[in-house]
Amino acid sequence: WVDVAELPAEARSTLALIKQGGPYPYDRDGIVFGNFEKRLPLHPRGYYREYTVKSPWRRDRGPRRIVAGKGGEFYYTADHYETFRRIRE
């Protein structure tokens, strides 16, 4: 678990954008997250959506994401899906 207050500022901003429904800065924000690594609880395809957390030191989208589940849960990864921490609000 990770508390919202412990997230990087960019992740807190992304979480706020998700909750308000956008607009998102990256075209791929909101795409289906397949959970191919099976590191999140298993659900049917389409249950999870992923959103980019800006990495200011990178020119590309970088490794940080928030993954949102249809049940209202959110997960943060800083290492491009290697590990996840559920966000406690």
Beta strands, then each sheet from edge to edge (+ up, - down):
strand 1: 2-3
strand 2: 31-32
strand 3: 48-52
strand 4: 65-69
strand 5: 74-77
strand 6: 85-88
sheet 1: 1+ 6+ 5- 4+ 3- 2+
end
